Amino acid sequence: MGRIRIVIGRTSGGIFWEGIERLLSAVPDFDVTAAPSDEALTTALADERPHVLLVQAHHRRWEAVPESVLKSHPGMAVIGLDLSGVDVILRLSDLGRDVLIRIIRAVCESTAHDQLAQTNILFLTGHEVKKLAFETASTGPISERYGTREHLRDFLCWLDLALLECLARDPSVGAERGTPGWTMGVQKARLLLGDHEFLTAEEIAAARIRHEAYVRERVRSNPSTCPGPKLIQIAEVFGLGDFEWLLLAVALAPEIDGRYARVFGFIHDDLTRKRASGSLLSRVLFQDDLAAWRVQRAIWGDGPLSHYRLLSVDPHEAAALPATEAGLTPASELVAYLLAGDDREPRYGPGITVLEATPDAEMAVEDAQTLELCHQLGRLAEEASTLPLMQLAGDEADRRWFTRAATASGFPVVEIDISALEDTSAGRLGEAVVGAARIAVLHRAILLVTGFARLPAGVGQEQLAVLAVANAWRLVPMLACHGRLSIYGLLAEDAAVWWIDRRRPRASVRAQVWSARARDQGLQIDAADAQGAAEVIGFDEPEIVAALRLCRGSIDRRDGPVALDALKAAARQVARQSIPPTVRSIETVFTWSDIVLPDIVLAQLREIPAHVARADDVLEDWGYKTRLPYGQGVAALFSGPSGTGKTMAAQIIARELGVELFQVDLAQTVSKYIGETEKNLDSIFEAAERSSAVLLFDEADAIFGKRTDLKDAHDRYANVECAYLLQRMEAYRGIAILTTNFKQNLDAGFLRRLRFFIEFPPPEARERELIWRRAFPSAAPLADDIDVGVLARRLAVTGGHIQQIALRAAFAAATERSPIVMRHVVQATRHELTKLGMLNAERSLAGLAA
């Protein structure tokens, strides 16, 4: 038939009836008119000539529709929703909506009118709503797609019938027992399931059989282009048979609808036992207590329910009850997966990230390493034999590279960061990793386990993590571990391990990423500037995109290509977002024109940036990579008295490269707790790797001093910390600068492994004069009596102290609101010399303030 005209008669109003009007109005082929008064109803019936009149009823009676109205509209079907019908629709929400829509369609068909030819009046109570919905299911689905919500609705309707059939066969039917509030009678249980007429077991069984056939047909006819209902997907991915799937689905019911917890408690004759048990499943599903053995074997045998640990028993119930009576708890990951439906992402536990496959997404540059990884993943997925465990080396950038390549190749990735877990004790750590494995199976994904290096220090933590990974590997087809993990001893003898160690992308490859992602952002970058950025900024693709977005959003940007300086400035902003607490970012304000050093020292300093910018040419193209036994890091030591320009030189080098300068606070980095220093160093170098920053370790002799004699465990561990920091510096793909005031305190073996060792001598008189001149900015009001030549000859102090004197003199002059005169400089010098303990230098000041 064509459009269906519906009139809603006078009701008690409220949010429920407003909701009924809105949901029916949303159906495309329904025309709905509300008649809130008798006059409006008379007018609507006359004008609309409706097919259906929907009214409020109570105990099969209504007062809102006069008998004369019914007689004057003989072709109109009347549907009365009594209080129990309201209860059904409120409780089942979307389920009730679809049921009501299906009923309205049914009563408008000729077959339905034949059944109602006597009066054309239909009263709907809770069970009658479901019963008529089952009988009229052949009128066709409301929507073409049979998704999770629709299938879950129909399954719960089937479960209602199965439970009602079980209760109807109970010899105690009709006999209320127990104390209200403490126990529940069978009548209340049947009311919870929507049976207000207490149908016979035969009637319920017939409805259940019809409904089973209907659900099978809906599942079978679901369009192949649509993903199946999630309950069906669970059966497919875990390899569950019909019997095992039914056990799991019934055990999931209390997690979805609280009514089943109460009904299960009634069947157990103990309302505190709210979950399904083996005996309940056998009684409800098979009407046979002897089937409990078959149920127990399916749950705890060698089938998929046991293999994947999809059902578990509460330890307290397991100790207090027989195995057949203990409540079965479904895995929490299954509950989260189901409750998300088809239109939301599941919300799993802490530390879990699900990255869906993006086979249509283009990577900025498909270099040889990425193509090889994608090819190998595809080849492994096609193999039926046991797949190797993937061991992923490198830092966070390498982890992100792996996930991007995997998802772009069509493989979802489920990542669990075990360091983010609230509880890393033996039991909880293992459960969390196995839970992540179940999620990976649900999403047909690669399981990636990370965070080993960030686990809290403790005896056996690494062994617990290794054991958890070994257990999870038995559940998932593809598993990868990121970080240092000694897992080989726990693997089977025939197990294989695929070691994935990503080489740092060359500058030319990173330049292509800069150019490609700039085009995506609607920006222009000259090829030379893209190459220049790539040579000194070792960003991975996500950080490059973040920097380009900052460039695009900059109010200073003009039409035309983005300049190299703008790219570097944006990169520095991105780098500042991930600084650990033991690191301070120093603003690089100085340039080569600000520092005064001997020419030979300046020449050495200018070499350092070139060792980063030209690294690909020398190490890769010219083959020097194979000649570096200790690594490719550029490590430099600046030695000299305080104030000679060591920190300033580090700032100038960072500014020359256009990257951040990270100053490491060794006092916070070195810990008295064994293992904590290494973790602090890991976080520092990982942050520096992400940002390509220059690392500055001030007063390095605090950790790189001469190695101590091994008098106790703390001495031994101090040497271990020193060796570990040296190892990380050598592996760092950037510049690490250490400064010291006392070169003689450093271990000779350490000095041999540095690429640069630069002495910063105290300045001579000529150099001090230049420093004095630069210490006063051009805008500073200097008096004519200041003679910087005399100051340089008489005061043998370093540049850092000269700058402090100039600054203090400026404040003294500003306080007096006068220019800076020699008297201010002498007074400031006296304070600085006193601070340095140079009390006998007073004679150097004689006559200067005259």
N, C-alpha and C positions, 0 to 999 in steps of 0.2 A: 504494500500500500504506500501512498505518498506521505505527506507530512502528518504527524499525529498531534491533534489539538488536545491540550490538557488544561483543566480548570482546577485550581486549588481552592476549596471552599473555606468557610469561616473556621478558624482554629483558635487555640489559646495563645497563638503568637510565640514570640521568643526566638532565640538563636537557632533552635533546631529547625523550625519551619522556615525561617529565612534561608537556612542552608539548603533545605529541600528545594525551595524555589530556585536558588542559584544553581544548584547542580543539575536540575532538570533543564533549566534554560540554556545550559552549556552544551546540551546534546544537539547536534546539528539539525536533526529532522523533527525536533519537538518545538511546538509553539505553546508557551506556558502563560496563563493569565491567573493572577491572584485575585480572589474575591473576598475581602476581609469582612464584609457585612452581608446581611440577607439581601438588601437591595442590589448590592454589587453582584451577588451570586445570580440573582434573577436576570440581571442585565447580561452578564457574561454567558449564561446558558442560552439566552435568546440570540445573542449576537455571534458567539463563537461556534455554536452547535458542536460541542466537544465530543471527542471519542471517549475520553476518560475524565471522570470526576474524582479527585483525590481529597478525602475528608479525614478528619480526626474522629476516632471512635474509642469506645471504652466498653469492655465486656460485651462485644458484639452488638452494641447499640450506639446510635448517634442521635443528636438533637438538632443538628445544624441543617439537615436537608428535609424539607417538607415532603410528605408522601406524594402530593400533587405534582411536585417537580419531577419525581422519579417516573410517574406515569406519563407525563408529557414528553419524556425523552426516552423512549423504549430502546433505542439503539446505543445508548450510552452505558458504558461499564463504570461501575463505582468501586473504588478501592478504598477501604477504610483501614487506616493504620491505628491499631490500638496500642496500649502502653507497652506491651511486650514487643510489638513490631518496632516501636520507637527505640526500645532497648537494643534490639538487634542492630539497627542501622547506626545508632550511636557507638555501639561497641565495636562493630566491624569496620566502621569508617568507609574507606574506599570499597571494601567488599560489599557492604550494604548498598552503596550507591549503584554498583553494577547489577546487584540482584534486583533492586527496584526498577531500574531501567529495563532489564530483561523481562520482568513481570508485565510492565506496561506494554511492551511490544507483544507479549504473548496474548494478553487479553484482547488486543486489537486484531489478532488473527482469527480467521473463521473457525479454526479448530477450538480455540479458547472460547469463543462465543457459544459454540455448541455445548461446551461443558457448563456454561453459565446461563443457558437460555431461560431457565426458570425465573430468575430474578435479576440477572445482570449485576448482582452485588457480590463482592468478594471481601471478606474480612481476613486480614493478615495478622496472624500471631507469629511468634518467633520461628517455630519449626515449620509452619506453613509457608513462610517466605522461602525457606531453603527448599522445601519439598516441591513447591511449584517451580522454583528455579531449576531444579533437577529435571522435572518433567518437561519443561519447555526449553531445555538446552539446545534442542535441535533447531531452534529459530535462528541460530548462528551466533558467532562471537561478536562482541561489541566492537572490538578493534581487530585488525588483521594480525597484529603482533601479539603473541602469547608470551609475555615477559614474566619476570620474577614475581611481580605483584599479583598478576592474574593467576599464575600457577600456585603461588603460596596460598592465595585465597581458596582455590579449589582443593588444595591438599588439606587445609584445615577444615573445610567442610566435610571432606571424606573422613578425617580423623574424628570429627564430631559424631558422625554416623557410626564409625567403628566403636567408639567409646559408648555411645547410646545402645548399640547392639549388645555390648558386653554387660551393661547395666540392666538392660531389659531381660536378659537371661538369668539375672541374679535372683535367687529365690526370695530375697528380702525386699523385692520391689514393693513399694507402697507402704512399707513399715518404717516410719521415722524412728531413728535410734540415736542415742547419745544426748549430750547436753548442748543446746545452742551456744555458739561461741567457742566451744571446745572441739566438738566433732560435727559432722555434717551427715544428713540423711541422703538416701538415694534420690528422693524427689528434688532436693536442692541441687544435687549433682546434675540431674537431667535438665533442670531449669538453666543451669549454667551453660549447658550445651545447646540451649535453644529449643528443647522439647517441652512445650507447654501442654501438649495434648496426650502425652504418655502413650505414644504409638506402640504397637506390638513389635516384638523382635523380628517377625517376618516382614512387616512393612518397612522397618528400618533397613533390614538386609537387602530388600529389593531396591530401595533407594540407593544404598551403597553400591550395589552392582551396577545400576544404571550410571551412577556418577563415575565409577572407575572407567567405564567404557568411554564416557564423555571426555574425561581428562586425557586418556590415551590418544583419542582422536585429535584433541587440541594440540598435544605435544607433537604428534605425527605430522599434522598439517601446518605447523609453524613455518613461515617462510624461511628458506635456507639462508637468506641474506641477513637474517636477524640472529643475534646470539640467543641461545636457548635459555630457559629459566635457570637461575643459579642453583636451585636444588638439583636440577638435572646435570648441570655442569660439574657440581661436586662429585656426583656419581661417576662421571666420565673421567675426570682428571685423576681421581684416586682409584679408579678401576673397581668400583663397587658393583657387585651383583644386585639383582632386585631385592633379595632378602636382606643383604647388608645395608642397602640404601634405605629400606623401610625402617630398620632398626634405628639408624642414625637420624632419619627425618622425625620420627616420633620422639626421640630423645631431645631434639632441638625445639619441640613445640613449646615447652614452658619458658624458653628464652624469648619467644616471639609473642606469646599471649599468656598472661598470668592466669587465665581461667584453668589452663591445663595443670598448673601446679596444684590448685585446689582439688581438681578432679582426681589427679594422681594420688594426692594425699588421702582422699576418700577410698580409693581402691586399695591402698595400702592399709587402710584403717588406722592411719596415723597422719594427721594433717601437717606434721613437721617434716615428713618425707615427701618433698615436693617434686622430686625428679623420677624419671622412669627407672625401673629396675629390670633385671632379667626376668623375674617372675611376672611382672606387670606386662612386659612386652609379649611374653608367650601367651598370657591370658587374653589380652586385648586383640592381638593380631591373629592368634590361632585357636582361641577357645580351648586350649589344651595345656594343662600345667606341665605335662611331660615334655613339651617343646622347649622348656627352659634350658635343657641341656644343649639343644641345638643353638639357642640364642647365645649361651655362654661360650660355646665353641667359636661362634662367628665373631664374638667380641674379643676374646682373649686367645684365639688360636693363631695360626700363621697367616691369616688373611689380611686384607688391607686395613681393616679397622684397627687391628693391633699393630700392624707394621708402621702406620702413620700416627698412631696414638690419637685417633680421632675421638675416642671416648676414654674417660678416666674415672676413677672412683675416689671419693673423698676419703682421706686416710682414716678419719675418725669412724666413718661408717664401715669401712673395710675391716676395722678392728672389732667393731661391736656387732656386726650383722653377718649372716652367711653370704657367700658370694652372689647367690641369686637374688638377694634382697637389697644389696647395697645400691645406692643411687648412682646413676651414670651421668657424668658431666661432659657435654660436648666441648671440643676444643674452642677456645674463645675466638680464634681466628675465623672459624666457620660462622659464628654468630655475627661478628662484625661484617663479614663478607655478605651474608644474607641481608642484614638490616640496612645496608647501604642501598639496596635495590639496584635498578639499572641506570639511574641518573645521578648517582653520587659516588664519590670515591670512598672506599672503606676506611674507617679510622682504626688503625691497629695500635699496638702498644708503643711505648717510648723507644726511640732508636731505630724505628722501622721507616724506610722510605721506599715507595713503589714507583719505579720509572717505567712507564708504558713504552712499548715499541713505537718508534716513529720511522717506519721504513721509507716514507715519502720525504722525510726531512733531508736536506742537503747539508753535508759538512762543508765548511768553508774551503778546505783543501783536503783532498784524499791522498795523503802522502803514502810512500811505500809501506811504512810500518802499519798505518791504519788499514790499508787494503789487505795486507797480509793477515792482520788480526781478524778482520771480517771474513776473509776466506777460510781461515782455520776454524772459526766458530761455526760457520755454515757446514764445513766438512764434518766436524764433530757431531753436530746435531743430527746428521744423516746416518751416523754409525750406530749400529745396534749393540755393539760391545760396550763394556764398562768404560766410561769416559774418564780422562785424567782429571785430577784436582788441579785447578789453576792457581798458581802462586804468583801474585802480582807485586812486583817490586816498585820502589819509587815513593814519591810523596803524594800530596793531595791532588796535584795537577795530573799525575799519572793515573790516579783513581778516576778522576773525572773524564780523562781521555778514554779509559776503558769503557765506562758506562755510556759515553756518547757513541763510541764505535759499536757497542753491542746493540743499543736501542736503534741506531740507524740501520743496523743489519737485520732488524726484525725481531730481536730478542728483548723482551721485557727484563728488567733487573730489579730484584728485591734486595735492598741493602739494609743490613743491620749493623749499627755502631754499638758494639758491646760495651764501650766505655760510657755510653749514655744510659745504661740500665741503672735503675735505682738500687738493685740488689744483685751483686755479682758473686754471691756465695755459690757453693758447688751445685746445689739443686736448682736454684733460680737461673743461673747462667746457662746450664744445660737445657732447661725448659724453654728459655727465651730463644736460643739458637734453633732448637727443634721447631718451635712455633714459627720462626722465620722460614724454616724449610717448608712447613705446611703452606705458608703464604706463597712461597715461590712455586709450589706445585699448583695452587689455586690459579695463579696468574700465568702458569706455564713459562716461568721466568728462570733466569740465572740467579742463584743466590750468591751475594757478595758479602763477606764478613769482614768488617773493618774495626779499627779502634783498639787493636792489641797493645800498641805502644802507650796508650793513654789509660790502661787499666790501673786501678789504684795499687800501690805497692803492697805486697803481701806474699806470704809463703804459699807457693803452689798456684798462684793466679794464672800464670802462663800454662801450667799443666792442665788446669781446669778448662781454659779456653781451647786448648788443643783437643781435649777429650770431647768437648761440646761440638767442635767442628767435625771430628771424626764420626760422631753419631749422626750429625746432620747430613753428612755426605752419603749415608746409606739411604736417604729419603729423596734426594733431588737428583735429577739427571746431570745438572751442570752446577758446579760450586767453585767459587773463586775466593781466595783469601788475600787481603791486602795488608802488607806489613811483614815484619819479622816473626816467623812462627815455625818452631821446630816440630813439625807434625809427622815427619817421615817414620819415626819409630812406631807410630800407632796405625800405620796403613797396612793393608793386606800385602802379602808377598808379591802378588801380581799387579799391585796398584801402580799407576803411573802418575807423574807430576809434570805439569806443563809450566815451566818457568817463563813468565812474561816480564821482560825488563825493557821498558821503553827508552829508546835513545832520545836525547833532547832534540827537538825539531830544529833544523838549521834556520838561520836568520832569513834565508830566502823563502823558506816555507812559511815562517811566521809573517813575513811581509805580504805574502799572498792572502793570508788570513785577514790582516789589517785592511787590505784593499777590498776583498770580497765582502766583509762585514760592513765596511764603510758604505759600499753601494747599497746594501740592505737598509742602512739607516738614512739613505738619501744624501750622503756626504761625498765630497770629492777629496781624494788624497793623491798627491803626486807620487809617482813610483819611487822617486829618490827619498821622499819623506817617509813613506811606508818602510823602505829598507832601513833608513836611519833609526826609526822607532824600533824595528825588530832587532837591530844589532845590539841595542843596549837594554831593551825591555823584554824580558823573557816571559811575558804573559802567555797564558793559555787562552783558548778561545773565549770562555766565559768572561774573563777579565778584560779581554780586548773589546768585547761587546759592551761591557759596562763603561769603559773609558770612552768609547765612541758615543754612547748615549749622553754622557756628560758634555762632550763636545757639541752634540746636536742641541742640547738644552741651554748652552751658554748664551747669555744675552750679548756677549761681546763678539759673537761670531758674525762675520760678514759674508756676503756672497763670494763664492770662489772656493778654492781648495783650503782644507784645514792645514794650518802651518804645523811644522814639526814641534815647535815649542808648545803649541796648544795640546798636541797629542801627549807630550811628556807631562804637562801640567795635569791633564785629566788622569793619566796613569798614576801620578803621585796621589791624587785624591782617592783613587780606588785602593791603592796600597795601604792607606791609613786606616781602612776599615777593618783590618785583621791584625792589629798589633797586640801581641800578648802583654800581660802586665809587667813582665820583666824587661820590657823594651820601651825606649822613649824615642819618638820621632823628632829629629832636629831640623829646623828650617834652614835651608842652605842659602844664605844671603851673600856669601863671599865669592869673589871671582879671582882669577889669577893676578889681576892688578892690585889686589888687596894684600897679598902676602909678600913678605920680604925675606928671601933666603938666598944663599949662594947659588950661582948659576948651575953648578953640578947637581945640587939637591933638587932644584926646580926641574932640571932635565929628567931626573929619575922619576919625579912625581908625575910628569906629563906622560911618561911611558905607561903608567898603570891603566888609564882609561882605554888605551889602545889594545891592551891585552884582553879586554872584554869585547870591544867593537870588532876586532879583527880575529876573534877566536876561531870562527868557522874556516877562514882562509888558511890559517896556520895549522890548526889541529886536524881538521878534516881533509882539506884539499891537499895540503903539503905532507900529511901523514905523521905529524908530530904527536898525535894522540897516543900512538903506540910507544912513544919514548918517555911517557910520564908515568913513573911507577907508583906515585902516591896520589894521583888524581889530577883533575883539570882545574881545580879552584885557584883563584888568584889571591894568595895570602901575603900580606905585607905587615912588616913590623916597623913602627915609627918610634925611634928612641931619642931621648934628649931631655934636657931640664924642663921644668914646668914653664909654660908661657912661650915656648919657642915656635909654636904654630902647628903642632901635631893635629889637634882637633880641627883647626881651621883648614888644614890641607885635606883632611877627610871630607869636610863640607864642600870644598872646591871640586874634588873629584866627583862626588855625588852630583853636584850641580852641572859639571861638564857632561856627565852621562844623562842627566835629566831624570834621575831616580831619587828615591827616598834615602835618607841616612838614618839608620836605626842604631841608636846607642844602647848597648847592653849593660844593664845594671848587674854586675857580677855578684854584688852583695845579696840580691834577691835570687839570683840564678843558682848559686852554689848552696846546696842544702846539706844539713847534717844527717838526713835520712838516706840510707843507701838506696840508690836507684832514682831518687827524685831529681838529682842534678841532671842526669841524662834525659829525663822527660822534659825538664825545663829547656834544655838545649835543643831537643827535638822540636818543640813548639816554636822556638826562636828561628831555627833554620827553615822550618816549613813556612813560616810567615814571610821570611826573606825570599825563599824560592818563589812564592806566589807573586811577590811584588818586585823581584829583581833588585832589592835594596842593597845598598852598601852597608855592611855590618861593622860597627865600631866597638871594640872591646877596650875600654880604658883601663889603665893600670893592670895589664895582663899578667904581670909577675905575681899577682895574687893567686893565680891558678897555674901559670906556667913556670913557676919557680923551680929551682933545682930539686930533683926528685928526692924524696926523703928516704931514709933507711927504713926498712920494713920492721918497725918495732911492734906494731899491732895492726888489727884489721883496718882501723881508720887510715893509717898511713898507706896501707896497700890500696885502699879504695881511692884515696886522693890521687895516686898515680894512675888509677883506672880512669878517673874523671878527666885528668889531663890528656891522656891518650885518646879518649873518646872525643873531646873537643877538637883536638888536632885532626882526627879522622873526619869529623863533620866539616871542618874548614876545607880540607883537601877535596872533599866531594862536592862542596858548595859551588854551584855554577854561577858565581858572581864574585864580588870583591869582599874580602874580610880583612879588616885592618885592626891591628893590635897596637896599643901604645904603652910605653913604659918609661919611667924616669930613671930606671936602674937596670941597664942592660946586663950588668955583671950578675944579676940575680937569676937570669934566665938559663935554662938547661941548654947545653951546647947541642945536644941531639935534636932539640926542638928547632933551633936556629937553622940547622942544615936543611930543613924541609920547607922553608919559606921561599917564595919566589922573589920577594923584595925585602931588603933590609936597609932602611934609610936613616942616617944619623941627622938630627936637627941640632946644629951647634948654636951656642949663644951668639947673638948678633954682635958684629964689630961696630965700631963707632959710625962708619959710613952707613951701614945698614940700619943702625939705631936712628940716625937722622931721618932716613926715609920713613921709618916707622912713626917717628914723632910727627912728621908732616901729615901722614895719613890718619893719625889718631884724631886729628881735629877736622870734622867735616867742613866743607867749603862754606856752609851757611853759619858756622859758629863765629861769633864776634870776637876775634882775637885782637888784643892790644899790640901796639908796635914794640913793646918792651920784651916780648917773648922771643927768645933766641933759641931755636930748636937745635942749632949747631952746638951751642954751649951745653944744652941739656944732654945731647947725645954723647959728647966727649966726657962729661963729668959723671953721668949716671950709668953705670954698667948694669943695666937691668934688661930683662927680656921683653919681647913685644907684648906679651900678655899683661905684664905689670905696667908698661907704658900706657896701654889702653885704659887700664883702671885709673891711673893718675889723671889722664886727660878727662875721663868721665867725672871723676870726683871734683876736679877743678871747675868743670863746667857747671856742676850743681852749686858749687860755692858762689860762682859769679852770678848765676841766675837768682840765688837767694838775695844777693845784694843789688840785683837789677843793674848790673854793670857788665862791661865786656870782660873777657877772661884776661887777666893780667898775670905777670910773673909771680906775684905774691900768691895767687890762687894755686898756681902750679907747684910752687915750693911747699906750700902747706899740704897739698895733696900728696906730694912726694914723701914728705916727712911721715905721714900716716902710713903710706905703703911700705916704706923701709922699716918702720917699727913693726908692722904686721909680719914682715919677713924676718924679723930678728936682727936686722943690720943696724944695730945701735951705733956702731963706730963709723957709719957713713955720713954722719952729720957734717963733717968737714967738707964733704962734696957739695953741700948746699951753701957753704959760706959765700957771701957776696952776691948770690943769685937774686935775692929779693930786694936788694938795695935800690 
